């Protein structure tokens, strides 16, 4: 019997969403590594009729410190619902529901498989999507002004 407990990652990241005030439709806006970066990214998303909100979550599959010097170049965000990355946003029947943030594609695929085996919703089958994202990149669809890059320190590039 293995008495070792699997050590859970304590690395935390911020996943941003853009919510339309009139319809409450939501879309993925980007990921931030630091609180300063999250704040400036949120300011890029916020505008008349759209509010940014953030969900802080664990970065699964990352070992060691997670900071400005030690972080993956990209992360993989697992959503249930929403639309596939690169597809037409109007094709989504449901808003994206954050299921996991992962340091590797392999880890993200495991989370999708785990989610399918633990699906609690037999009536509404929501498809899972994996999005590849870079820290600090505000998606063009989220800010209506083109893509914006924000540094780890909260400075817009």
DSSP file (Angstrom, degrees, kcal/mol; ACC not computed):
  #  RESIDUE AA STRUCTURE BP1 BP2  ACC     N-H-->O    O-->H-N    N-H-->O    O-->H-N    TCO  KAPPA ALPHA  PHI   PSI    X-CA   Y-CA   Z-CA
    1    1 A X              0   0    0      0, 0.0     2,-0.6     0, 0.0     0, 0.0   0.000 360.0 360.0 360.0 128.4    0.0    0.0    0.0
    2    2 A X        -     0   0    0      1,-0.1     0, 0.0     2,-0.1     0, 0.0  -0.691 360.0-176.2 -83.4 119.1    1.4    3.4   -1.0
    3    3 A X        +     0   0    0     -2,-0.6     2,-0.3     2,-0.1    -1,-0.1   0.489  49.2 108.6 -94.8  -3.0    1.3    5.8    1.9
    4    4 A X        -     0   0    0      1,-0.0     2,-0.4     3,-0.0    -2,-0.1  -0.549  63.9-139.0 -74.7 136.1    2.6    8.7   -0.1
    5    5 A X        -     0   0    0     -2,-0.3     2,-0.4     1,-0.0    -2,-0.1  -0.772  22.6-111.0 -93.4 139.8    0.1   11.4   -0.8
    6    6 A X        -     0   0    0     -2,-0.4     2,-0.4     1,-0.1    -1,-0.0  -0.561  34.5-126.2 -70.3 124.6    0.0   13.0   -4.2
    7    7 A X        -     0   0    0     -2,-0.4     2,-0.3     1,-0.0    -1,-0.1  -0.585  21.6-140.4 -76.2 124.7    1.2   16.6   -3.7
    8    8 A X        -     0   0    0     -2,-0.4     2,-0.2     1,-0.1    -1,-0.0  -0.609  21.9-107.2 -85.4 145.7   -1.3   19.0   -5.2
    9    9 A X        -     0   0    0     -2,-0.3    54,-0.1     1,-0.1    -1,-0.1  -0.477  23.9-169.1 -70.0 137.8    0.0   22.1   -7.0
   10   10 A X        +     0   0    0     -2,-0.2     2,-0.2    52,-0.2    -1,-0.1   0.335  47.3 123.9-106.0   3.8   -0.5   25.3   -5.2
   11   11 A X        -     0   0    0     51,-0.3    48,-2.8    48,-0.3     2,-0.4  -0.489  46.5-161.4 -66.6 129.1    0.4   27.4   -8.3
   12   12 A X  E     +A   58   0A   0     46,-0.3     2,-0.3    -2,-0.2    46,-0.2  -0.918  13.5 177.6-119.0 140.3   -2.4   29.8   -9.0
   13   13 A X  E     -A   57   0A   0     44,-2.9    44,-2.5    -2,-0.4     2,-0.5  -0.831  27.1-117.1-130.1 172.6   -3.3   31.7  -12.2
   14   14 A X  E     -AB  56  32A   0     18,-2.6    18,-2.9    -2,-0.3     2,-0.5  -0.956  17.8-161.5-117.7 125.3   -6.1   34.1  -13.2
   15   15 A X  E     -AB  55  31A   0     40,-2.8    40,-2.8    -2,-0.5     2,-0.3  -0.930  15.4-152.3-107.5 123.5   -8.6   33.2  -16.0
   16   16 A X  E     -AB  54  30A   0     14,-3.2    13,-3.1    -2,-0.5    14,-1.2  -0.734  11.5-171.7-102.7 144.3  -10.4   36.3  -17.4
   17   17 A X  E     -AB  53  28A   0     36,-2.7    36,-2.1    -2,-0.3     2,-0.5  -0.953  18.2-138.2-129.5 149.7  -13.8   36.4  -19.0
   18   18 A X  E     -AB  52  27A   0      9,-2.8     9,-1.8    -2,-0.3     2,-0.5  -0.946  21.6-165.9-106.4 126.7  -15.8   39.1  -20.8
   19   19 A X  E     -AB  51  26A   0     32,-2.9    32,-2.7    -2,-0.5     2,-0.4  -0.957  18.0-132.9-118.1 124.9  -19.5   39.3  -19.9
   20   20 A X  E  >  -A   50   0A   0      5,-2.7     4,-2.2    -2,-0.5    30,-0.2  -0.613  14.2-144.9 -73.7 129.0  -22.0   41.2  -22.0
   21   21 A X  T  4 S+     0   0    0     28,-2.8    -1,-0.1    -2,-0.4    29,-0.1   0.823  93.3  46.5 -67.1 -32.7  -24.1   43.3  -19.5
   22   22 A X  T  4 S+     0   0    0     27,-0.4    -1,-0.2     1,-0.1    28,-0.1   0.881 129.5  18.6 -80.6 -37.6  -27.3   43.0  -21.5
   23   23 A X  T  4 S-     0   0    0      2,-0.1    -2,-0.2     0, 0.0    -1,-0.1   0.575  89.9-131.3-109.0 -12.6  -27.4   39.3  -22.3
   24   24 A X     <  +     0   0    0     -4,-2.2    -3,-0.1     1,-0.2     2,-0.1   0.612  50.6 157.7  64.4  14.3  -24.9   37.9  -19.7
   25   25 A X        -     0   0    0     -5,-0.1    -5,-2.7    -6,-0.1     2,-0.3  -0.465  26.1-154.3 -64.7 140.4  -23.2   36.0  -22.5
   26   26 A X  E     -B   19   0A   0     -7,-0.2    70,-0.4    -2,-0.1     2,-0.3  -0.890  16.5-178.2-122.1 150.3  -19.6   35.2  -21.6
   27   27 A X  E     -B   18   0A   0     -9,-1.8    -9,-2.8    -2,-0.3     2,-0.2  -0.986  37.3 -97.3-142.6 153.5  -16.4   34.5  -23.5
   28   28 A X  E     +B   17   0A   0     -2,-0.3   -11,-0.3   -11,-0.2     3,-0.1  -0.500  36.4 178.3 -69.1 133.6  -12.9   33.6  -22.6
   29   29 A X  E     -     0   0A   0    -13,-3.1   110,-2.5     1,-0.4     2,-0.3   0.685  47.2 -75.4-112.7 -26.2  -10.7   36.8  -22.5
   30   30 A X  E     -B   16   0A   0    -14,-1.2   -14,-3.2   108,-0.2    -1,-0.4  -0.913  39.7 -87.7 153.9-179.8   -7.2   35.5  -21.5
   31   31 A X  E     -Bc  15 135A   0    103,-0.6   105,-2.8   106,-0.4     2,-0.4  -0.971  27.6-160.7-127.7 143.2   -5.0   34.3  -18.6
   32   32 A X  E     -B   14   0A   0    -18,-2.9   -18,-2.6    -2,-0.4   103,-0.1  -0.935  13.3-161.9-122.8 145.3   -2.8   36.3  -16.2
   33   33 A X  S    S+     0   0    0     -2,-0.4     2,-0.3   -20,-0.2    -1,-0.1   0.819  78.2  36.7 -90.4 -37.6    0.1   35.1  -14.1
   34   34 A X  S  > S-     0   0    0      1,-0.1     4,-2.3   -20,-0.1     5,-0.1  -0.767  78.7-120.0-117.4 160.6    0.2   38.0  -11.6
   35   35 A X  H  > S+     0   0    0     -2,-0.3     4,-2.3     2,-0.2     5,-0.1   0.884 115.7  54.0 -64.2 -38.8   -2.5   40.1  -10.0
   36   36 A X  H  > S+     0   0    0      1,-0.2     4,-1.8     2,-0.2    -1,-0.2   0.913 110.1  46.7 -62.3 -42.1   -1.0   43.2  -11.6
   37   37 A X  H  > S+     0   0    0    115,-0.6     4,-2.5     1,-0.2    -2,-0.2   0.913 111.1  52.0 -65.1 -42.7   -1.2   41.6  -15.0
   38   38 A X  H  X S+     0   0    0     -4,-2.3     4,-2.4     1,-0.2    -2,-0.2   0.893 107.5  53.0 -60.7 -41.1   -4.8   40.5  -14.3
   39   39 A X  H  X S+     0   0    0     -4,-2.3     4,-1.6     2,-0.2    -1,-0.2   0.931 112.4  42.3 -63.2 -47.1   -5.8   44.1  -13.3
   40   40 A X  H  X S+     0   0    0     -4,-1.8     4,-1.5     2,-0.2    -1,-0.2   0.887 113.3  52.8 -69.8 -38.2   -4.5   45.7  -16.5
   41   41 A X  H  X S+     0   0    0     -4,-2.5     4,-1.4     1,-0.2     3,-0.2   0.919 107.8  52.6 -60.8 -42.1   -5.9   42.9  -18.7
   42   42 A X  H  X S+     0   0    0     -4,-2.4     4,-2.8     1,-0.2    -1,-0.2   0.872 105.5  53.9 -60.6 -37.6   -9.3   43.5  -17.0
   43   43 A X  H  < S+     0   0    0     -4,-1.6    -1,-0.2     1,-0.2    -2,-0.2   0.828 105.6  54.1 -66.3 -31.0   -9.1   47.2  -17.8
   44   44 A X  H  < S+     0   0    0     -4,-1.5    -1,-0.2    -3,-0.2    -2,-0.2   0.835 113.9  41.7 -69.3 -32.3   -8.5   46.2  -21.5
   45   45 A X  H  < S+     0   0    0     -4,-1.4    -2,-0.2    -5,-0.1    -1,-0.2   0.884  94.5  91.3 -82.4 -41.8  -11.7   44.1  -21.5
   46   46 A X     <  +     0   0    0     -4,-2.8     2,-0.3    -5,-0.1     5,-0.2  -0.321  51.5 132.5 -60.1 130.7  -14.0   46.5  -19.5
   47   47 A X  B >   -D   50   0A   0      3,-2.1     3,-2.3    -2,-0.0     2,-0.2  -0.940  65.4 -48.1-162.4 177.0  -15.9   48.9  -21.7
   48   48 A X  T 3  S+     0   0    0     -2,-0.3     3,-0.1     1,-0.3     0, 0.0  -0.375 128.9   7.2 -58.0 121.7  -19.5   50.1  -22.1
   49   49 A X  T 3  S+     0   0    0     -2,-0.2   -28,-2.8     1,-0.1   -27,-0.4   0.353 118.0  83.4  88.7  -6.1  -21.7   47.1  -22.2
   50   50 A X  E <   -AD  20  47A   0     -3,-2.3    -3,-2.1   -30,-0.2     2,-0.4  -0.997  54.4-169.2-135.2 132.3  -19.0   44.6  -21.3
   51   51 A X  E     -A   19   0A   0    -32,-2.7   -32,-2.9    -2,-0.4     2,-0.4  -0.961  15.6-138.7-120.5 136.5  -17.6   43.7  -17.8
   52   52 A X  E     -A   18   0A   0     -2,-0.4     2,-0.3   -34,-0.2   -34,-0.2  -0.754  21.8-178.9 -90.9 138.0  -14.5   41.6  -17.1
   53   53 A X  E     -A   17   0A   0    -36,-2.1   -36,-2.7    -2,-0.4     2,-0.4  -0.969  12.0-146.1-133.1 155.4  -14.6   39.1  -14.4
   54   54 A X  E     -A   16   0A   0     -2,-0.3     2,-0.5   -38,-0.2   -38,-0.2  -0.930   6.9-159.2-126.9 141.4  -11.8   36.8  -13.2
   55   55 A X  E     -A   15   0A   0    -40,-2.8   -40,-2.8    -2,-0.4     2,-0.4  -0.984  15.2-146.7-118.3 122.3  -11.6   33.3  -11.8
   56   56 A X  E     +A   14   0A   0     -2,-0.5     2,-0.3   -42,-0.2   -42,-0.2  -0.739  30.7 167.7 -86.5 133.4   -8.5   32.3   -9.8
   57   57 A X  E     -A   13   0A   0    -44,-2.5   -44,-2.9    -2,-0.4     2,-0.2  -0.955  38.0 -95.1-146.2 161.6   -7.6   28.7  -10.3
   58   58 A X  E     -A   12   0A   0     -2,-0.3     2,-0.9   -46,-0.2    43,-0.7  -0.532  31.8-130.4 -75.7 140.3   -4.9   26.1   -9.7
   59   59 A X  E >   -e  101   0B   0    -48,-2.8     3,-1.1    -2,-0.2   -48,-0.3  -0.829  29.8-146.5 -92.9 102.7   -2.4   25.4  -12.5
   60   60 A X  E 3  S+e  102   0B   0     41,-3.0    43,-2.5    -2,-0.9    44,-0.3  -0.413  74.5  23.4 -74.1 142.4   -2.5   21.6  -12.7
   61   61 A X  T 3  S+     0   0    0      1,-0.3     2,-0.5    41,-0.2    -1,-0.2   0.526  89.3 122.9  84.0   6.3    0.7   19.8  -13.6
   62   62 A X    <   -     0   0    0     -3,-1.1     2,-0.4   -51,-0.1   -51,-0.3  -0.888  41.6-165.8-103.9 129.3    3.1   22.6  -12.6
   63   63 A X        +     0   0    0     -2,-0.5     2,-0.1    -3,-0.1   -54,-0.0  -0.916  50.2  10.9-113.8 139.7    5.8   21.8  -10.1
   64   64 A X  S    S-     0   0    0     -2,-0.4   -54,-0.2     2,-0.1   -53,-0.1  -0.405 105.6 -15.0  94.5-171.4    7.8   24.4   -8.2
   65   65 A X        -     0   0    0     -2,-0.1     2,-0.5     1,-0.1    -2,-0.1  -0.307  52.1-153.7 -68.1 150.1    7.4   28.1   -8.0
   66   66 A X        +     0   0    0      5,-0.1     2,-0.2    -4,-0.1     5,-0.2  -0.941  43.9 114.2-125.9 106.8    5.2   30.0  -10.4
   67   67 A X  S    S-     0   0    0      3,-2.0   -33,-0.0    -2,-0.5     3,-0.0  -0.806  80.9 -61.1-154.2-168.3    6.3   33.6  -10.9
   68   68 A X  S    S+     0   0    0     -2,-0.2     3,-0.2     1,-0.2    84,-0.1   0.783 133.7  36.6 -59.4 -28.9    7.7   36.0  -13.4
   69   69 A X  S    S+     0   0    0      1,-0.2     2,-0.6     0, 0.0    -1,-0.2   0.737 118.8  47.7 -95.4 -26.4   10.8   33.9  -13.8
   70   70 A X  S    S+     0   0    0      2,-0.0    -3,-2.0    -3,-0.0     2,-0.3  -0.893  78.1 109.1-123.6 100.6    9.4   30.4  -13.6
   71   71 A X        -     0   0    0     -2,-0.6     2,-0.1    -5,-0.2    -5,-0.1  -0.974  66.6 -94.7-162.5 154.5    6.3   29.8  -15.7
   72   72 A X        -     0   0    0     -2,-0.3    63,-0.3     1,-0.1     3,-0.1  -0.439  29.6-128.6 -71.2 151.4    5.2   27.8  -18.7
   73   73 A X  S    S+     0   0    0      1,-0.1    62,-0.5    -2,-0.1     2,-0.3   0.884  92.9  15.6 -66.5 -38.1    5.2   29.7  -22.0
   74   74 A X  E     -F  134   0B   0     29,-0.2     2,-0.3    60,-0.2    60,-0.2  -0.934  68.6-156.0-132.3 157.3    1.7   28.5  -22.7
   75   75 A X  E     -F  133   0B   0     58,-2.8    58,-2.8    -2,-0.3     2,-0.5  -0.889  16.5-129.7-126.7 162.0   -1.1   27.0  -20.6
   76   76 A X  E     -FG 132 102B   0     26,-2.8    26,-2.7    -2,-0.3     2,-0.5  -0.961  18.0-158.9-118.5 118.8   -4.0   24.9  -21.7
   77   77 A X  E     -FG 131 101B   0     54,-2.9    54,-2.9    -2,-0.5     2,-0.6  -0.854   5.8-150.7-102.7 126.3   -7.5   25.9  -20.4
   78   78 A X  E     -FG 130 100B   0     22,-3.1    21,-3.1    -2,-0.5    22,-1.5  -0.858  18.3-178.6-100.1 123.1  -10.2   23.3  -20.3
   79   79 A X  E     -FG 129  98B   0     50,-2.9    50,-2.6    -2,-0.6     2,-0.5  -0.913  23.0-147.2-117.9 146.2  -13.7   24.5  -20.8
   80   80 A X  E    S-FG 128  97B   0     17,-2.4    17,-2.2    -2,-0.4    48,-0.2  -0.973  79.8  -0.3-106.1 127.3  -17.0   22.7  -20.8
   81   81 A X  S    S+     0   0    0     46,-3.0    15,-0.2    -2,-0.5    48,-0.2  -0.444  92.3  90.3  85.3-168.2  -19.3   24.5  -23.2
   82   82 A X  S    S-     0   0    0     12,-1.5    11,-0.4    13,-0.2    12,-0.3  -0.383  83.8 -63.6  74.7-159.0  -18.3   27.6  -25.2
   83   83 A X        -     0   0    0      9,-0.2     6,-0.1     4,-0.1     3,-0.1  -0.869  51.1 -92.2-126.4 161.2  -16.8   27.2  -28.6
   84   84 A X    >   -     0   0    0     -2,-0.3     3,-2.2     4,-0.1     2,-0.1  -0.368  54.0 -90.2 -69.5 149.2  -13.6   25.6  -29.9
   85   85 A X  T 3  S+     0   0    0     45,-0.3    -1,-0.1     1,-0.3     3,-0.1  -0.387 114.9  17.4 -60.2 131.4  -10.5   27.9  -30.2
   86   86 A X  T 3  S+     0   0    0      1,-0.3    -1,-0.3    -2,-0.1     2,-0.2   0.370 104.0 110.7  86.8  -4.7  -10.5   29.4  -33.7
   87   87 A X  S <  S-     0   0    0     -3,-2.2     2,-0.3     1,-0.1    -1,-0.3  -0.497  83.2 -77.0 -97.7 171.5  -14.1   28.6  -34.4
   88   88 A X    >   -     0   0    0     -2,-0.2     3,-2.2     1,-0.2     4,-0.2  -0.510  34.4-142.8 -68.5 122.8  -17.0   31.0  -34.7
   89   89 A X  G >  S+     0   0    0     -2,-0.3     3,-1.5     1,-0.3    -1,-0.2   0.778  98.5  66.3 -58.4 -26.4  -18.2   32.2  -31.2
   90   90 A X  G 3  S+     0   0    0      1,-0.3    -1,-0.3     3,-0.0    -2,-0.1   0.634  85.9  72.4 -71.9 -10.4  -21.8   32.1  -32.4
   91   91 A X  G <  S+     0   0    0     -3,-2.2     2,-0.4    -7,-0.1    -1,-0.3   0.602  75.0 103.7 -77.2  -9.8  -21.5   28.3  -32.7
   92   92 A X    <   -     0   0    0     -3,-1.5    -9,-0.2    -4,-0.2     3,-0.1  -0.584  49.0-172.4 -78.9 127.7  -21.5   28.0  -28.9
   93   93 A X  S    S+     0   0    0    -11,-0.4     2,-0.3    -2,-0.4    -1,-0.2   0.758  75.8  31.3 -84.1 -27.6  -24.7   26.8  -27.4
   94   94 A X  S    S-     0   0    0    -12,-0.3   -12,-1.5   -69,-0.0     2,-0.1  -0.896  89.3-103.4-128.2 155.8  -23.5   27.4  -23.8
   95   95 A X        -     0   0    0     -2,-0.3     2,-0.2   -14,-0.2   -13,-0.2  -0.443  54.6 -89.0 -70.0 153.4  -21.1   29.9  -22.2
   96   96 A X        -     0   0    0    -70,-0.4     2,-0.6   -15,-0.2   -15,-0.2  -0.463  38.0-157.7 -69.1 134.1  -17.6   28.5  -21.4
   97   97 A X  E     - G   0  80B   0    -17,-2.2   -17,-2.4    -2,-0.2     2,-0.3  -0.962  21.1-124.1-112.0 118.3  -17.4   26.9  -17.9
   98   98 A X  E     + G   0  79B   0     -2,-0.6   -19,-0.2   -19,-0.2     3,-0.1  -0.436  38.2 164.8 -64.8 123.6  -13.8   26.7  -16.6
   99   99 A X  E     -     0   0B   0    -21,-3.1     2,-0.3     1,-0.4   -20,-0.2   0.731  60.9 -18.1-107.3 -36.5  -13.0   23.1  -15.7
  100  100 A X  E     - G   0  78B   0    -22,-1.5   -22,-3.1   -43,-0.0     2,-0.4  -0.983  42.7-141.7-166.5 155.6   -9.2   23.2  -15.4
  101  101 A X  E     -eG  59  77B   0    -43,-0.7   -41,-3.0    -2,-0.3     2,-0.3  -0.999  32.4-171.7-121.9 129.0   -6.0   25.1  -16.2
  102  102 A X  E     -eG  60  76B   0    -26,-2.7   -26,-2.8    -2,-0.4   -41,-0.2  -0.908  33.0-142.0-130.0 150.1   -3.1   22.9  -17.1
  103  103 A X  S    S+     0   0    0    -43,-2.5     2,-0.3    -2,-0.3   -29,-0.2   0.684  89.8  35.1 -80.8 -19.7    0.7   23.3  -17.7
  104  104 A X  S  > S-     0   0    0    -44,-0.3     4,-1.8   -28,-0.1   -28,-0.1  -0.940  75.3-124.9-134.8 157.1    0.7   20.7  -20.5
  105  105 A X  H  > S+     0   0    0     -2,-0.3     4,-2.5     2,-0.2     5,-0.2   0.892 113.0  56.5 -64.0 -40.3   -1.6   19.6  -23.3
  106  106 A X  H  > S+     0   0    0      1,-0.2     4,-1.9     2,-0.2    -1,-0.2   0.912 106.6  48.8 -59.0 -44.0   -1.4   16.0  -22.0
  107  107 A X  H  > S+     0   0    0      1,-0.2     4,-1.9     2,-0.2    -1,-0.2   0.903 110.4  51.9 -62.4 -41.2   -2.6   17.1  -18.6
  108  108 A X  H  X S+     0   0    0     -4,-1.8     4,-2.0     1,-0.2    -2,-0.2   0.902 108.0  51.1 -62.9 -41.6   -5.5   19.0  -20.2
  109  109 A X  H  X S+     0   0    0     -4,-2.5     4,-2.2     1,-0.2    -1,-0.2   0.871 108.2  52.5 -64.6 -36.1   -6.5   15.9  -22.2
  110  110 A X  H  X S+     0   0    0     -4,-1.9     4,-2.6     2,-0.2    -1,-0.2   0.885 107.6  52.2 -64.5 -38.3   -6.5   13.9  -19.0
  111  111 A X  H  X S+     0   0    0     -4,-1.9     4,-2.4     2,-0.2    -2,-0.2   0.881 108.6  50.5 -65.5 -38.1   -8.8   16.5  -17.4
  112  112 A X  H  X S+     0   0    0     -4,-2.0     4,-2.0     2,-0.2    -2,-0.2   0.939 112.1  47.0 -63.3 -46.6  -11.2   16.2  -20.3
  113  113 A X  H  X S+     0   0    0     -4,-2.2     4,-1.7     1,-0.2    -2,-0.2   0.902 112.7  49.5 -62.2 -41.4  -11.3   12.4  -20.0
  114  114 A X  H  X S+     0   0    0     -4,-2.6     4,-1.3     1,-0.2    -1,-0.2   0.903 109.6  52.3 -64.0 -40.8  -11.8   12.7  -16.2
  115  115 A X  H  < S+     0   0    0     -4,-2.4    -1,-0.2     1,-0.2    -2,-0.2   0.866 106.7  52.7 -63.4 -37.5  -14.6   15.2  -16.8
  116  116 A X  H >< S+     0   0    0     -4,-2.0     3,-0.8     1,-0.2    -1,-0.2   0.875 110.0  47.9 -67.3 -36.2  -16.4   12.8  -19.2
  117  117 A X  H 3< S+     0   0    0     -4,-1.7    -1,-0.2     1,-0.2    -2,-0.2   0.738 117.3  42.6 -76.6 -20.6  -16.3   10.0  -16.7
  118  118 A X  T 3< S+     0   0    0     -4,-1.3    -1,-0.2    -5,-0.1    -2,-0.2   0.145  79.0 148.7-107.8  18.3  -17.6   12.3  -13.9
  119  119 A X    <   -     0   0    0     -3,-0.8     3,-0.1     1,-0.2    -3,-0.1  -0.342  24.5-175.4 -61.4 123.3  -20.3   14.0  -16.0
  120  120 A X        +     0   0    0      1,-0.2     2,-0.6    -2,-0.1    -1,-0.2   0.391  65.3  76.3 -97.4   1.2  -23.2   14.9  -13.7
  121  121 A X        +     0   0    0      1,-0.1    -1,-0.2     3,-0.1     5,-0.2  -0.741  45.4 164.6-119.5  82.4  -25.4   16.3  -16.4
  122  122 A X  S    S+     0   0    0     -2,-0.6     3,-0.2     1,-0.2    -1,-0.1   0.739  77.5  52.2 -71.5 -20.7  -27.0   13.5  -18.5
  123  123 A X  S    S+     0   0    0      1,-0.2     2,-0.8     2,-0.0    -1,-0.2   0.947 112.0  40.4 -80.7 -50.4  -29.6   15.8  -20.1
  124  124 A X  S    S-     0   0    0      2,-0.0     2,-0.8     0, 0.0    -1,-0.2  -0.866  73.1-161.6-104.7 106.1  -27.4   18.6  -21.4
  125  125 A X        -     0   0    0     -2,-0.8     2,-0.5    -3,-0.2    -3,-0.1  -0.779   9.0-165.9 -87.7 114.6  -24.2   17.2  -22.9
  126  126 A X        -     0   0    0     -2,-0.8     2,-0.2    -5,-0.2    -5,-0.1  -0.884  17.0-128.8-103.2 128.9  -21.7   20.0  -23.1
  127  127 A X        -     0   0    0     -2,-0.5   -46,-3.0   -45,-0.1     2,-0.3  -0.479  20.1-128.9 -73.7 143.4  -18.7   19.5  -25.3
  128  128 A X  E     -F   80   0B   0    -48,-0.2     2,-0.4    -2,-0.2   -48,-0.2  -0.719  22.8-167.4 -92.7 145.8  -15.2   20.2  -23.7
  129  129 A X  E     -F   79   0B   0    -50,-2.6   -50,-2.9    -2,-0.3     2,-0.5  -0.984  12.6-146.9-131.9 143.2  -12.7   22.4  -25.5
  130  130 A X  E     -F   78   0B   0     -2,-0.4     2,-0.4   -52,-0.2   -45,-0.3  -0.954  15.7-164.5-110.7 123.3   -9.0   22.9  -24.8
  131  131 A X  E     -F   77   0B   0    -54,-2.9   -54,-2.9    -2,-0.5     2,-0.5  -0.900  13.0-142.3-107.7 135.5   -7.7   26.4  -25.5
  132  132 A X  E     +F   76   0B   0     -2,-0.4     2,-0.3   -56,-0.2   -56,-0.2  -0.852  32.5 175.9 -92.6 126.2   -3.9   27.1  -25.7
  133  133 A X  E     -F   75   0B   0    -58,-2.8   -58,-2.8    -2,-0.5     2,-0.4  -0.970  26.1-142.2-138.5 149.0   -3.2   30.5  -24.1
  134  134 A X  E >   -F   74   0B   0     -2,-0.3     3,-1.5   -60,-0.2  -103,-0.6  -0.857  37.6 -99.7-106.3 143.8   -0.2   32.7  -23.3
  135  135 A X  B 3  S+c   31   0A   0    -62,-0.5  -103,-0.2    -2,-0.4     3,-0.1  -0.378 104.5  14.7 -61.7 135.2    0.0   34.8  -20.2
  136  136 A X  T 3  S+     0   0    0   -105,-2.8    14,-2.3     1,-0.2     2,-0.7   0.356  88.1 128.9  87.0  -5.2   -0.9   38.4  -20.7
  137  137 A X  E <   -H  149   0C   0     -3,-1.5     2,-0.6  -106,-0.3  -106,-0.4  -0.761  44.0-157.6 -90.7 114.1   -2.6   38.1  -24.1
  138  138 A X  E     -H  148   0C   0     10,-3.3    10,-1.7    -2,-0.7  -108,-0.2  -0.815  26.1-121.1 -89.0 120.6   -6.0   39.7  -24.2
  139  139 A X    >>  -     0   0    0   -110,-2.5     3,-1.2    -2,-0.6     4,-1.0  -0.304  12.3-126.1 -65.7 144.3   -7.9   38.1  -27.0
  140  140 A X  H 3> S+     0   0    0      1,-0.3     4,-1.7     2,-0.2     6,-0.6   0.849 109.2  56.0 -61.6 -36.0   -9.2   40.4  -29.7
  141  141 A X  H 34 S+     0   0    0      1,-0.2    -1,-0.3     2,-0.2  -112,-0.1   0.737 104.9  54.9 -67.4 -21.3  -12.8   39.2  -29.4
  142  142 A X  H <4 S+     0   0    0     -3,-1.2    -1,-0.2  -113,-0.2    -2,-0.2   0.746 118.4  29.4 -84.8 -24.3  -12.7   40.1  -25.7
  143  143 A X  H  < S-     0   0    0     -4,-1.0    -2,-0.2    -3,-0.5    -1,-0.1   0.516  89.0-138.6-116.8  -5.3  -11.7   43.7  -26.1
  144  144 A X  S  < S+     0   0    0     -4,-1.7    -3,-0.1    -5,-0.2    -4,-0.1   0.627  87.2  80.8  63.2  13.6  -13.2   44.7  -29.5
  145  145 A X  S    S-     0   0    0      1,-0.4    -1,-0.1    -5,-0.4    -4,-0.1   0.246 104.8 -85.9-131.4  11.6  -10.0   46.6  -30.4
  146  146 A X        -     0   0    0     -6,-0.6    -1,-0.4    -7,-0.1    -3,-0.1  -0.215  68.3 -40.5  97.5 164.4   -7.6   43.9  -31.5
  147  147 A X        -     0   0    0     -2,-0.1     2,-0.4    -3,-0.1    -8,-0.2  -0.335  56.1-164.1 -66.4 141.8   -5.2   41.7  -29.5
  148  148 A X  E     -H  138   0C   0    -10,-1.7   -10,-3.3    -2,-0.0     2,-0.5  -0.979   8.2-150.5-127.8 139.9   -3.3   43.3  -26.6
  149  149 A X  E     -H  137   0C   0     -2,-0.4     8,-3.3   -12,-0.2     2,-0.4  -0.951  11.2-167.1-111.5 131.1   -0.3   42.0  -24.7
  150  150 A X  B     -I  156   0D   0    -14,-2.3     6,-0.2    -2,-0.5  -113,-0.1  -0.964  19.0-126.7-118.8 131.0    0.2   42.9  -21.0
  151  151 A X    >   -     0   0    0      4,-3.1     3,-1.8    -2,-0.4   -15,-0.1  -0.168  30.5-102.0 -70.3 168.6    3.5   42.3  -19.3
  152  152 A X  T 3  S+     0   0    0      1,-0.3  -115,-0.6     2,-0.1  -116,-0.2   0.743 123.6  55.7 -61.1 -23.3    3.8   40.4  -16.0
  153  153 A X  T 3  S-     0   0    0   -117,-0.1    -1,-0.3     2,-0.1    -2,-0.1   0.373 124.6-100.3 -94.5   4.0    4.1   43.7  -14.2
  154  154 A X  S <  S+     0   0    0     -3,-1.8     2,-0.5     1,-0.3    -2,-0.1   0.736  76.0 137.7  88.2  23.6    0.9   45.1  -15.6
  155  155 A X        -     0   0    0      2,-0.0    -4,-3.1  -115,-0.0    -1,-0.3  -0.900  51.1-128.5-105.5 128.6    2.3   47.3  -18.5
  156  156 A X  B      I  150   0D   0     -2,-0.5    -6,-0.2    -6,-0.2   -20,-0.0  -0.538 360.0 360.0 -75.0 136.9    0.5   47.2  -21.8
  157  157 A X              0   0    0     -8,-3.3    -7,-0.1    -2,-0.2    -1,-0.1   0.385 360.0 360.0-100.4 360.0    2.7   46.5  -24.8
